Amino acid sequence: MLRALVVIAILTACLVAIGSGTSSPRADLVVYNGQEPTTLDPQRLSWIPDMRIARIVYEPLVQHDVLDWDAPVRPATAKSWTVSDDGLTYTFTIREDARWSNGERVTSEHFRYAWRRGMLPDIASDYAAMFRYVRGADDFYEWRAEQLASLERGESTFADGLELWAATVERFDNRVGLSAPDEATFIVELKEPLPYFLDLCAFAVFSPVYPPLVEQYETPDLRTGRLNRRPGWTRPPAIVSNGAYVVADWKFKRGLRLEQNPHHWNRDALNVRTIDVPSIGDPSAAVLAFRTGAVDLMTDVSAPYRGEIVRDKLAYHAEHAGEIERLRALGHDPYAIDAALPSDPRSRAHIIPAFGTYFWNFNCSATLTDGRPNPFADPRVRRAFALVIDKRSIADLVRRLGEPTADVLIPPGSIAGYSGPKGLPNIGDAETDAEREAIIGRALTLLTEAGYPDPSAFPVTVELVFNKDAGHDLIAQVIAKNWQEHLGVPVSLAQKELKVYREDLKNHAFITSRAGWFGDYADPTTFLDIMRTGDGNNDRRFSSSRYDELLDRARTAADADERMAILAEAERLLVEEELPMVPIFHYVSMYMFDPQRLTGMSAHPRAKQNLFLLDLLGDGVGDDRPRPMTRASAQVAPEGSP
């Protein structure tokens, strides 16, 4: 009886969350997005839930076709582009009918303005390094940072922040390789050829913003010179965006309501009129909401019993193994196969290999935030702790999703032409007790060499920081037990609210912490760049001149095979010597939706879902036909491109 009451209470709370997210009736489509977005400022995006919403609210120059196994780049706000023979200059032509949600035209200057924001150190974009491939962007960023520091020290040649800002704009105009000669032409000059530049242009952080709006919320501080940022412009009713949908309503911790952008150039291709994105704090309640029909799509499934959900799906597939093999031989994608099988609630869970890795961070700073010397500044200590993590137990007993354990950062086989290193062993790899003891002995020797012959007297209590939900607490418990049992060091667990956890990572206020990364484009640097000195996503504060030099060499390597070999050496340095983080497992993506009712979901490992592609079958709205994965033999060339 008590259990039944608990279930009813959870369901009631869930339905209240969904129903009270907006004052409007239920939307055509209800999507559980995992976490409520932290920002919809394109240049400040970092987390996957934010990106997923931003991709339907804003539109960059180009987009990936996520329903194509090759994920080719397609025209978006830019209808065409050309590339110079030397690969240094890209000229984009903006659509004449590209419009903001207020009806104003999207112009090339709006992209130029947004990309300038991404290059400003005071905007503090986690992806600032991506903008610095533009000619002059490095010098501009460093000059601005230096001038801000001089102004704060009282040593500036500028009278105040306004004068510095005027000089900043002038310097950008004169020295950075971005130009907008007319409303429809956007020219980008790179400092060196970049084979994946168009992939970057499809990234949400490269989306435009509407200057007349943003300028009302960002003004230079007279004393410090830094832009004072007020976030109100990213929420309704103020927000102005250029994507397929607009944010019509957003209530804190209750949800978002998205509606079609009436001015979007491709509105006729949309198949869903309204989308609700409710905030459901409890992962189990989210699954319950899906099972009762209150939610149509779960883009994140982190309920503690998801292992049982996967087990049931595998049993369902075992019952239809023959038919599945037949459909697979015909080229059907996983969702199309499930849609063709007999209707069954078990068919609504979907597990897809993902282009991502879960890892455990080490703070590599010389000192901790309280001033104490940091033992993890020594790579020998980091290697020792990495060796004794039982990754197999985490993958098989905690996660239970069929995820492969990880000894490297880049998922093996995920990037054409790239062969990564082997990585360090761990006790979960040991096939015998003797092998296990040998690995533990190797770890203890490393600690002794680093000056810690008695781990029980380790100078700090090793705190493991993680956020609530998604089972991070269970993973942290396994790792803490491994470190305590096999190394004998003192440990503690620190579970934090997501916002606090994120702030701690950005402020490097941790000793060890959980983390993960999904690749943004099909090149090794999408993983490796986050370990570069000073990168906005380098939460570990790892710095290695040898590593940075390898990345620099790869950028200028003329031969593709040589470039991949250099990047493989950089990854080897990370996962076999330096260990600023410990790879634990390679992700799979888990979704829940009815494949016989919802179409337009991507099965591509990049795990990039564009919600504007979705269609509810049988509702009489839009195309109302299945949209399976396809494969184009080559990247589609837009109008006017070579």
N, C-alpha and C positions, 0 to 999 in steps of 0.2 A: 504493500500500500504506500509506504514511504517513498519507494523508488518511483512509483507512478506519479505521486505528487511532485517529486523533483522534476520529472520529465515535463509535466504540465507547466510547472513554473518556468522552466527554461524556455519552452515553446512560447508561452505567453510573453515573456520578456523579449524574445526574438521578434515576434510579430509586432509588438509595440514599437521596437526599434525600427522595423521596416515601415510600418504604417505611419509613424510620427516623424520620419525623416523629412518629409515635406508635407505641405497642406493639400497637395493634389492627390487624386486617386492613384492607385497602383499604376506604375509605368508599364509599357508593353513588355519590357525586359528588365529583370532584376538581377544584378550582378554583385556577388560578394567578392570584394577586391582584396581581402586579407586585412590590411591596415588602412585606416583613413589617411588620405594624402597629407603630407606635412607641408607641401608647397606646390603651387602650380605656376611658379615663376620658372620659365623654361631654362634660363641660364643657371638656376640654383637647384635643378633637379639632381637627385642622386639615387633614390630608392625605387625599386621596381614598381610598387603600388602607385607612386607618384608618376612614373613614366607611363604606365598603362593608361592613366586618365589623361595625361598631357598629350598623348598621341592622338586622341580623338578631339581634344579641345584646340590644339594648335596643329599647324601643318608646316613642315619644313620645305625646302626646295624640292626634295625628292623623297621617295619612300621605297622600302623593300616590299616586294610582292611576297607576303608571308604565306600565301597559299601555293607557292611554287617551291619545290624541293631545293632549287638552286638559289632561292631568295634574291632574284635579280633586282636591280635598282630601276624604278619606274618614275616617270614624271609626276610631280605633285603640284606645289605652287609654281614651280618652274615648268613651263611646257616643253622646254628644250634646252640643250646646252652644247657647247663645243669645247674642245680641249686643244691647246696648242701642241705643235709637234714635239716640243721639248718637255711636255707634261707639266709645265709650270703655271699655265694660265687657263682658268676655267671661266667661260662666259655663259651666264645663265640668262634665259629670257623668261621674265615673269608673265604669267597669264594676264590678259587684259581683263578677264572676268574674275580674277582672284579678289575676294572682298573680305573685309573685317566684319564681325558680327553686327557692327553699327552701320554697315552699308558702304563705308569708305573703302577706297581701292588699296590693296596691298601693293606697296612699291618696293623697288630695290633698296631705297634708303632705309626702309624699315628693317630689312635684313642687316644692312650695314650697321645700323644703330644697335641691334640686338647682339651682333657679334662683337661690337666694341664693348658692350657690357660684359661679355664673357671673358674679355681680355683684361678687365680691370681687377687689380688685386683686392680692392675694397668691396667688390661684389662677392669675392671669395667662392667662386664657382669650383666645385669638385672636379670639373672637367676643363679647367682653364688651360691645361696642357694641350688639349685637342685644338684649341684656337691658335695656339702658338706655332702651328705649322704654316701659318700665313706669313708672308714676307714682312719683316719689321715688327711682328707681334712680340717676339721675345724682348727686343730692346724697349719697346713701348711699355710692356709689363714691368720690366726691371726699372725703367726710368720713373714710372709712376710710383712704384713702391719706395724707391729711394727718395723721391720728392716728398712723399707723405711722411716718411721717417724724419726728414730734415725739418719739415714744418712743425712736427710734434716736439722736436728738440729745440725749437726756436732758432734754427740755423738756416732757414730757407731764404732764398732770394725773392720769394713771392710774399706779398704783404699779408695775404689771407687765403682761405680756402677757395673763394670765388676766383681770385686771380690765378691760382694754381689750376682750377678746373678749366678756365679759358685756355690756358697754355696746354693742358692735356688734350682738349679737343683739337686745337691747332696742330699739335704734334701727331695725333692720330691721323688727321686729314692729310698731312704732308708726308708721313713716313711709313704708314701701314698699307700693305697691298690689297686694300679693298676700295672699290670705287663704284659709284652709281651714276654713270653719265646721263641717264634718263630714267624715267619711272619704271621702265620695263627691263633694263639691263643692269645686271649685277656681275661685276668682274672680280675674281679672286686670283691673286698672284701668290703662289707658294714659294717658300724659300728653297725647296728641293722637291723633286717628283715624289708623289705619294700614291702608290698603286691603289690604295683603299680610300682615297679622299671622298669619292662619291658615297661610300658606305658611311663615312662620318657625317656627310651632309644630310643623310637620312635620320640621324640621331636627333632625339627631341630637343636637346640643349641647343641645337642650331636653328630652332624655330624663331620666327620674328616676334617682336613685341610691338605694341602700338605706342609710338613715342609721345603723342600728346597726353596720353593717360599716364604712362610711367613717369614722365617728368614732373607730374604733380605729386608723386610719392617719393621721388629720389632727388634730394638737393644737397649740394656740398656744404659740409660743416665749416663755418668760418674759421674756427680754431684749428681743427685737425685736418681739414681738407677732404676727409673721407665722405663718400656719399652717405647721407642719412637715409636709411631704407625703411619705409613703412609698407607692410605687406598688403594693405587693404585692396590694392588694385588687382590682386589675383582672386578675389572673391566677388560674387554677385552682391549688389547690382552693378558694381563698378567695372568688373572684368570685361575686356574687349579681346576677342580671340579670332583666329582665322581658320580653325579646324571644322570638321564636319558637324560637330555638336558644340553647344554652348552650355555653360554651367548656369542653369536657371535658378537653382536654389542650393544652399549649402548650410546646413545647421551642424554646429560642432558636436561631434560624437553621436550624431543621429543619421547623417547621410547627405548625399548629393543627388540632385535631380538634373539630368542632362536632357536637352531637347535639340532637335535639328537646328543647325544654323541656317536661317532662312536665306542668307546671302551666299552660302557656300557654292562654289562653281560646279561641284559634282553632287548636288543635293539629290538629283533624280536617281542616283545609284544607291541611295540609302534605303535600307529595308526595315528599319526600326524607327519609330517616331520618337519614343521617349525611353530613357534608361534611368532606373534608380540604382544607386550604389549605397546601400545601407551600411551603417557602422554596427557590427555585431561583435562585441568584445570577447565572447566565449566561442572558441573554435568548435566545440561540440554543439552549441546552439546553432552555429552556422550550418553544420551538416543536417541538423534536425529541420532547419528552415528549408533546406533544399529538398529533403525527403517529403516534406508536407506541401511542397509546391509554392512556398513563399519566396523562394529564390530559384531562378532559372539556371544560373551558371555560377560555379565556384572556381575562381582562378587560383585559389590557394586552399589546400586541405591540410590542416595541421591538428585535427582532433587526435587525442591520444590513442584512439582505437583505429586509426587509419590502416594499421597493419592488417586488421581483420577485414577492412574494406578491400584491400588488395588481395587478400586470400580468397575472398568470395569472388572477385573478378577472375582470378586465375582458375577457380573451380568452374565458373561459367564458361570460360574459354576451353577448358578441358572437355567439357560436355559437347562442344561444337568444333573440336579440333579439325576434323576432316573438311568441314565447310570453310573454316578459316583459312586453311592451306590453299583451298581452291580459289578463294577470293584474293588472297595475297598473290597467288600466281598470276591473276588477272591484272595486278597492279593497283588494287584498291588500297587506300590509306587506312590506318587503324580505325579512324572514326567511321569511314564508309563501311568497313567490315562490321563494326558493331551495329551500325544502322541496318545492315542487311540480315542480321541474325534475329531470331525470335525476341520479341519484346520481353525485357526482364529488368527489374531494378538493379541487378548486379552489373548490367552493361553500362551503367551511367558513371562509373568511375573509370578514369583514363590515366594511364601512367606512360609518360613519354620521356625518352632520354633527353637530357638537357645539356646545354653548353655552359655548365657552371660547376663550381667546386666549393664545397664547405671546408673551412679551415679554422684553425685556432691561432689567434694573434699573439705575438710577444711584443711588448714595448721594448724597443731597441735603444731608447734614449740613454745617455750616460748617467743621468740621475732621474729619479722619480719626481712626481709633482711636489712631493713634500720635502725634496732636497736630499733624500737618502741616495747613496750610490745604488745603481741598478745592476744586479748580477746578470740580468738578461741582455745587457749590452755586449756580453761575451758570447760569440757564436758557439763556443764549446758547450756552454750551459744550455743554449737553445737546442743544440743537437741532442744533448743528453735527455732533455725532457721529451723531445720528439720521439726518440727511440722506444720509450716505454709506454706509449699510448696504444692500447689494444683497439685498433681501428675496426677489425673484424667484428668484435663484440658490438661496437656502436652501430655498424651497418646492419648486422644480422639480427641483433637482439633488441636494439633500441629503435632504429628507424624502420626496419622490416618492410622496406619498399623495393628491395632488389637493387639498391644502389651499389655500384662497385666501390671498394675502398680506393683511396687516392694516395699515391706517393709523390705525385707531381701536381703542379698547379693547373696546367692546360690539359683538359680531357683528351686522352690518347685517341688518335684517329679522327679528331674533330676538325682539323685544318688540313686541306690538301697540300701535300709537299712538305709537311712538317713532321719530323720524328723527334720526340722529346727524350729526355734523359730517363734513367731508371728510378732515381730517388733513393731515399734512405729506407732500410727495412724497419719494421716495428714488431713488437712482440706478438701481434696478431697474425703475422706471417709465419711464425715458427711452427714447424710440423712436429717437433719433439721437445721434451722438457729441456734437453741439453741445448738446443738452439735458442730456446727462450732465455735460459740462464746466461748464455753467451751474449745475447743482445743487452740484457740487464747489466751484465758485467762491463760491457763496452760503455754504457751510459755512466756507470759509477766511475769508471776510469776518466772519462771526460770531465766529470765534476771535480775529481781530484786534481787533474791538470789545470783546471780553472781556479783552483785555490779553495775548494770546498770538500776536503777529505771526509768530513763528518756532516752529511746532509741534514742530520737532525738539528745542526746548529746553523742551517742556512740563514743568511742575514735578513731575509724578509719572509713573512707569511705569504705564500703564493696565492693570490686572490684570483679567482676565475669569475670574470664579469660576463653576464649574459642578460638578454631581455626575456620578459615573460612570454609564455605560450610557445607553440611550435616544437615543444619537446627539447628546447635548449637546456633546460634544467637537468634532464635525464642524461644528456651527453656530457654536461659539465660534471655530473656525479661520477660517471665512468672515468673521465680523465683525472679528476681529483683523486679518486681511489687508486688509479694506476700510479700517479706521482707519489702518493703517500705510501703505498705498499711497496713499490719497487725502488724508489729513491730515498724514502724516509724523510721527505721535506714536509714542513708544516703547510697546510693548505686551508683555504676558506672559500665559500661560495657567496657570490653577490648577485642576486637577481634584482633587476631594475626595470622600471617602466621604460617603454620603448624610447620616449623622448629623452629621458635622462641617460639611457644607454648610448644613444646616438651622440649626445653632447659629450659624454665621457670619451668616446672614440675620437671625436674631432679635436678634443682638448688633450688627447693622449693621457687622460687621467685613469690609467689602468695598468696592471702588471701583465695579465693575460686576459684575452677576451675572445668570444666567439665572433666569427665573421664568415663572409662568403662573397663570391663574385660570379656574375654571369657575363660572358663575353658580349660585346656590343657589335663587333664586326669580325669577319673571318680572317683574322691575322693574329699571330702570336702576341703582338704588342697590346692587343686588347686586354690581355692578362698581365703581361710583363710590365707595362708602363705604370701600373699602380704601385710598383715597388721602387720606382725611380725617386731619387732624392728630390724632395720638395713637391711631389705630385699631390694634388688635392685629395686623392683617395689613399694616400700613403699614411693610414692611421697608425701604423707601427713606428713611424719616424725612423724607418730603416734608411741607412745611407751607406753606399759602397761606391767608391770611385771606380773600382774595377767593373762593377755591374753597370754603372752609368756609361762607362766607356764602351762596353760591349753594345749597349743600345744605340749609342751614337755611331759606332762603326756599322751597325746593321742599317741605319738610316741612309748611309751613303754608299752601301755596297751595290755595285752595278749588276752583279750576277745573282739571280734569284736563289740558286742552290747555296751559294756562299752566304747569302743573307740569312737563310733558314738555319744554316749550320751555326752562325754567330748567335742567333737567338736561342738555339738549343743549348749552347754553352752558357748563355745568360741564365736560362732556366735551371741548368745543372748547378750553377753557382748558388742559386736560390734554395733548391730543394735537397742538395747534398752537402753544402758547406755552411752557408749563412743562416738558413732557416729563420727568417723573420716571422714566418708563420708555419704551421704544420698542416699540410693537406690531410683531410680526414676521409672524405668520400666525394665522389662526383654525383651531382644532383640528378634526380629525375623530376620532371614536372608532373604534378598530380592535379587533375581537374575533375569536376563533377558536372555533368550535363547530360540531357537525354539526346543521344545522337539521332534519334528518329524525329526530334522536334526542333533542335537547334543546329544550324549549319553555319559555316564560315570560320570555324576554329582551325588554327594552324597546328599541324603536327610536327613542324620543323624544330630541331633541337635548340635553336636560338631562343625558344620559349617567348617569342614576341607575338602577343595577341593584339590585333588591331580591332577593337570592338566595333568600329564603323563598318566592318565587313559582315557582321552577324545578321542572320535572318531566322525568324521563327517560322518554321514550315507550317502551312495550313492556316495562317492567320489572315490570308487575303491581302496582305500588305507587301509591297515590293515585289521582288523577283519570284520569291516563293518556290525556289528550286534548290536542290542540294548543291553545295559548293565544295567539291573535293579538292585535295591536293593535286597539283599537276607538275609537270617539269618542262621548262623551256630549254631548248638546246643551247641557247646563248642569251646573254643580256639583251633586253629589248632596247633598241636605239630610238630615242624620241625624235620628234619632228626636228629636222635641221641639224641633227648630230651626225657625225661620221659613221 
